[in-house]
């Protein structure tokens, strides 16, 4: 085993940061490192937190960290931010909302840029979660960027998905539009101290739940929080654990890895076809001198030869 892998398994923060950078940059060494670390993963609980921008996801994440640290749990956090057009790095840097944990060796927080990847989730998030898992983090919290309808991708990574809504921001409409009813394992109505709004939003969620049932039979609980005051955090963790202890969670892991393997194969195929002149092929198709089926079959035949 390489020295870097050994240090990561021992929880060394510097080595963890170096490896995180390599993974996010998709460096050649990152895959070899992940191969070494993979047998040591599978122990962490990955919690996804998603919802509209301004719903208070970062504050809620901060409070969840506090509560988990009170239980002496090692925590890793991935805060997925929009990409800076100047540096290519994380633009918002949600770590500034979690500064109270910067000196805690039991917490590792990393801001990640989406780098144009849809779904509110960085392309390297799955690999980064595996890295934190290998480093001994018992809980990995992934906070998405808050882009609205594309955030459903978090469900492909997380063991449990928490959808954070807030009264008065049209979140009830977003629930309908974004397919969030399908991915939410727990609903959190944050800023629930706003008079009347929380009641109306809860009624909307309950009405939508009455119209459809999940294939696994789970009815996502609705938890009210005021994250800035620390209210409802214990209840949120209890709801998360309620979902995790039920049967069927292992089936979700199989489903998630099935999707991830497909994505990895797609990425490898695109790498193999990196030298193809797609523009010239597109011109042939547009001019009807060839058809897309013949062209793609020829590419596959060449790749499989």
C-alpha positions as CSV (number, residue, x, y, z in Angstrom):
1,X,0.0,0.0,0.0
2,X,1.3,3.5,-0.8
3,X,2.3,5.9,1.9
4,X,-0.5,8.3,0.9
5,X,-3.2,5.6,1.3
6,X,-1.8,4.5,4.6
7,X,-1.9,8.1,5.9
8,X,-5.5,8.6,4.7
9,X,-6.6,5.4,6.5
10,X,-5.0,6.8,9.7
11,X,-7.1,10.0,9.2
12,X,-4.2,12.3,8.4
13,X,-5.9,15.6,7.5
14,X,-3.1,16.9,5.2
15,X,-3.0,13.7,3.2
16,X,-6.8,13.8,3.0
17,X,-6.7,17.3,1.6
18,X,-4.1,16.3,-1.0
19,X,-6.1,13.3,-2.1
20,X,-9.3,15.4,-2.3
21,X,-7.6,17.8,-4.7
22,X,-6.3,15.0,-6.8
23,X,-9.8,13.5,-7.1
24,X,-11.5,16.8,-7.9
25,X,-8.9,17.5,-10.6
26,X,-9.4,14.0,-12.0
27,X,-5.6,13.4,-11.9
28,X,-4.2,10.0,-13.1
29,X,-3.1,9.1,-9.6
30,X,-6.6,9.5,-8.1
31,X,-8.0,6.3,-9.6
32,X,-5.1,4.2,-8.3
33,X,-5.5,5.7,-4.9
34,X,-9.2,5.0,-4.8
35,X,-8.6,1.4,-5.9
36,X,-6.4,1.0,-2.8
37,X,-8.9,2.6,-0.5
38,X,-12.1,1.0,-1.8
39,X,-11.8,-2.2,0.3
40,X,-11.8,0.0,3.4
41,X,-15.0,1.8,2.5
42,X,-18.7,1.0,3.1
43,X,-18.9,2.0,6.7
44,X,-19.9,5.7,6.5
45,X,-23.5,6.9,6.3
46,X,-23.9,9.4,3.5
47,X,-26.5,12.1,4.1
48,X,-27.5,14.3,1.2
49,X,-29.0,17.7,1.9
50,X,-30.7,19.4,-1.0
51,X,-33.3,22.2,-1.6
52,X,-33.6,25.6,-3.1
53,X,-31.0,28.3,-2.5
54,X,-31.7,30.3,0.6
55,X,-33.5,27.4,2.4
56,X,-30.8,27.3,5.1
57,X,-29.0,24.1,4.1
58,X,-25.6,25.3,5.2
59,X,-26.9,26.4,8.6
60,X,-28.7,23.1,9.0
61,X,-25.6,21.2,8.0
62,X,-23.6,23.2,10.6
63,X,-26.1,22.2,13.3
64,X,-26.1,18.6,12.3
65,X,-22.3,18.6,12.6
66,X,-22.6,20.0,16.1
67,X,-25.1,17.3,17.1
68,X,-23.0,14.5,15.6
69,X,-19.9,15.7,17.3
70,X,-21.7,15.7,20.6
71,X,-22.1,12.0,20.0
72,X,-18.4,11.8,19.3
73,X,-19.0,10.9,15.6
74,X,-16.3,11.7,13.0
75,X,-17.8,13.8,10.3
76,X,-16.9,14.7,6.7
77,X,-18.7,17.5,4.8
78,X,-18.8,18.1,1.1
79,X,-20.3,21.5,0.3
80,X,-21.0,21.6,-3.5
81,X,-20.9,25.2,-4.8
82,X,-21.2,26.9,-8.1
83,X,-18.0,27.2,-10.1
84,X,-16.1,30.5,-10.1
85,X,-15.7,31.7,-13.7
86,X,-12.2,33.0,-12.8
87,X,-10.5,30.3,-10.8
88,X,-12.7,27.2,-11.7
89,X,-12.9,26.6,-7.9
90,X,-15.9,26.7,-5.5
91,X,-17.6,30.1,-5.8
92,X,-19.6,30.5,-2.6
93,X,-17.3,28.6,-0.2
94,X,-20.0,27.4,2.2
95,X,-17.2,26.5,4.7
96,X,-17.4,30.1,6.0
97,X,-20.7,29.1,7.6
98,X,-19.1,26.3,9.4
99,X,-16.0,28.0,10.7
100,X,-16.7,26.9,14.3
101,X,-15.5,23.5,13.3
102,X,-12.2,24.5,11.6
103,X,-10.1,23.5,14.6
104,X,-11.9,20.2,15.3
105,X,-9.8,17.2,14.1
106,X,-13.0,15.1,14.0
107,X,-14.5,17.2,11.2
108,X,-13.2,17.6,7.6
109,X,-15.0,20.1,5.4
110,X,-14.4,20.5,1.7
111,X,-16.0,22.9,-0.7
112,X,-16.3,21.5,-4.2
113,X,-17.1,23.3,-7.5
114,X,-19.7,21.8,-9.8
115,X,-17.5,22.7,-12.8
116,X,-20.5,22.7,-15.0
117,X,-21.9,19.4,-13.9
118,X,-25.7,19.3,-13.7
119,X,-27.7,18.0,-10.8
120,X,-26.4,20.3,-8.1
121,X,-23.6,17.8,-7.5
122,X,-20.0,17.8,-8.5
123,X,-18.9,14.9,-10.8
124,X,-16.4,13.8,-8.2
125,X,-18.8,13.7,-5.3
126,X,-19.1,9.9,-5.2
127,X,-15.3,9.4,-5.2
128,X,-14.9,12.1,-2.6
129,X,-17.5,10.4,-0.3
130,X,-15.5,7.2,-0.6
131,X,-12.3,9.0,0.3
132,X,-13.9,10.4,3.5
133,X,-15.4,7.0,4.3
134,X,-11.9,5.4,4.0
135,X,-10.5,8.1,6.3
136,X,-12.8,7.0,9.1
137,X,-15.6,9.5,8.8
138,X,-18.7,7.9,10.2
139,X,-21.0,10.4,8.6
140,X,-20.5,12.2,5.3
141,X,-22.8,15.2,4.8
142,X,-23.2,16.3,1.2
143,X,-24.8,19.7,0.7
144,X,-25.9,20.5,-2.8
145,X,-25.5,23.7,-4.7
146,X,-29.2,24.8,-4.6
147,X,-30.0,25.0,-8.3
148,X,-33.6,23.8,-8.1
149,X,-34.9,21.3,-10.6
150,X,-31.6,19.5,-11.3
151,X,-30.8,18.6,-7.7
152,X,-32.4,15.1,-7.8
153,X,-28.9,13.6,-8.7
154,X,-28.0,13.6,-5.0
155,X,-30.2,10.5,-4.5
156,X,-27.7,8.6,-6.6
157,X,-25.0,9.2,-4.0
158,X,-26.6,9.4,-0.6
159,X,-27.9,6.7,1.7
160,X,-30.6,9.1,2.8
161,X,-31.7,12.3,1.2
162,X,-33.0,15.3,3.2
163,X,-35.0,17.9,1.3
164,X,-34.9,21.3,3.0
165,X,-37.8,23.6,2.3
166,X,-38.7,27.0,3.6
167,X,-42.1,28.7,3.9
168,X,-42.8,31.6,1.5
169,X,-40.4,30.8,-1.2
170,X,-42.6,28.8,-3.6
171,X,-41.1,25.5,-2.4
172,X,-44.4,23.8,-2.6
173,X,-44.3,24.4,-6.4
174,X,-40.7,23.2,-6.5
175,X,-41.8,19.9,-4.8
176,X,-44.1,19.3,-7.7
177,X,-41.7,20.4,-10.5
178,X,-38.4,18.9,-9.4
179,X,-39.4,15.3,-8.7
180,X,-38.4,15.9,-5.1
181,X,-41.3,13.7,-3.9
182,X,-39.4,10.8,-5.4
183,X,-36.0,11.5,-3.8
184,X,-36.9,12.9,-0.4
185,X,-36.5,10.4,2.5
186,X,-37.0,13.2,5.0
187,X,-38.6,16.6,4.6
188,X,-37.3,19.5,6.7
189,X,-39.3,22.7,6.9
190,X,-36.7,25.2,8.0
191,X,-37.4,28.7,9.3
192,X,-40.6,27.1,10.7
193,X,-41.0,30.1,13.1
194,X,-42.5,32.1,10.2
195,X,-46.2,32.5,11.2
196,X,-48.6,30.4,9.2
197,X,-46.2,29.5,6.4
198,X,-44.9,26.3,7.9
199,X,-48.5,25.0,8.4
200,X,-49.4,25.7,4.8
201,X,-46.2,24.1,3.4
202,X,-46.7,21.0,5.5
203,X,-50.3,20.7,4.2
204,X,-49.0,20.9,0.7
205,X,-46.4,18.1,1.3
206,X,-49.0,15.9,3.0
207,X,-51.5,16.5,0.1
208,X,-48.8,15.4,-2.4
209,X,-47.9,12.4,-0.4
210,X,-51.6,11.3,-0.4
211,X,-51.6,11.3,-4.2
212,X,-48.7,8.9,-4.7
213,X,-46.9,6.2,-2.8
214,X,-43.3,5.2,-3.0
215,X,-42.4,1.7,-4.3
216,X,-40.7,0.9,-1.0
217,X,-43.7,2.0,1.1
218,X,-41.8,4.6,3.1
219,X,-43.6,7.8,3.9
220,X,-41.0,10.6,4.4
221,X,-41.5,12.3,7.8
222,X,-41.8,16.1,7.9
223,X,-39.6,17.8,10.5
224,X,-39.8,21.4,11.4
225,X,-36.6,23.3,12.3
226,X,-35.3,26.7,13.1
227,X,-31.7,25.9,12.2
228,X,-30.4,29.3,13.4
229,X,-31.7,28.6,16.8
230,X,-30.7,24.9,16.8
231,X,-34.4,23.8,17.0
232,X,-35.5,20.5,15.5
233,X,-31.9,19.2,14.9
234,X,-32.2,16.2,17.2
235,X,-35.6,15.4,15.6
236,X,-34.0,15.6,12.1
237,X,-31.3,13.1,13.0
238,X,-33.9,10.8,14.5
239,X,-35.9,10.9,11.3
240,X,-32.7,10.2,9.3
241,X,-31.9,7.2,11.5
242,X,-35.5,6.0,11.3
243,X,-35.1,5.6,7.5
244,X,-31.6,4.0,7.8
245,X,-32.6,1.3,10.2
246,X,-35.5,0.0,8.0
247,X,-35.0,-2.7,5.4
248,X,-34.3,-1.9,1.8
249,X,-31.3,0.4,2.4
250,X,-28.9,-2.2,1.0
251,X,-31.1,-2.4,-2.1
252,X,-30.6,1.3,-2.5
253,X,-26.8,0.9,-2.4
254,X,-27.1,-1.7,-5.2
255,X,-29.3,0.6,-7.3
256,X,-26.9,3.6,-6.7
257,X,-23.9,1.5,-7.7
258,X,-25.7,0.3,-10.8
259,X,-26.2,3.9,-11.9
260,X,-22.6,4.8,-11.0
261,X,-21.2,2.0,-13.0
262,X,-23.2,3.0,-16.0
263,X,-21.9,6.6,-15.6
264,X,-18.3,5.3,-15.3
265,X,-18.6,3.2,-18.4
266,X,-20.1,6.2,-20.3
267,X,-17.1,8.4,-19.1
268,X,-14.6,5.7,-20.3
269,X,-16.3,5.5,-23.7
270,X,-16.1,9.2,-24.1
271,X,-12.5,9.1,-23.2
272,X,-11.9,6.5,-25.9
273,X,-13.7,8.6,-28.4
274,X,-11.9,11.8,-27.5
275,X,-10.2,12.0,-30.9
276,X,-13.3,11.6,-32.9
277,X,-14.3,14.6,-35.1
278,X,-17.9,14.9,-33.9
279,X,-18.3,18.2,-35.9
280,X,-17.5,16.4,-39.2
281,X,-19.7,13.5,-38.3
282,X,-22.5,15.9,-37.4
283,X,-22.1,17.6,-40.8
284,X,-22.5,14.3,-42.6
285,X,-25.7,13.5,-40.7
286,X,-27.1,17.0,-41.1
287,X,-26.5,16.8,-44.9
288,X,-28.1,13.4,-44.9
289,X,-25.0,11.9,-46.5
290,X,-25.0,9.4,-43.6
291,X,-27.3,8.5,-40.7
292,X,-26.5,8.7,-37.0
293,X,-27.1,4.9,-36.5
294,X,-24.5,3.8,-39.0
295,X,-22.0,6.3,-37.7
296,X,-22.4,5.3,-34.0
297,X,-22.4,1.6,-34.8
298,X,-19.1,2.1,-36.8
299,X,-17.6,3.9,-33.7
300,X,-18.6,1.0,-31.4
301,X,-17.3,-1.6,-33.8
302,X,-14.0,0.2,-33.9
303,X,-13.9,0.5,-30.1
304,X,-14.8,-3.2,-29.6
305,X,-12.3,-4.5,-32.2
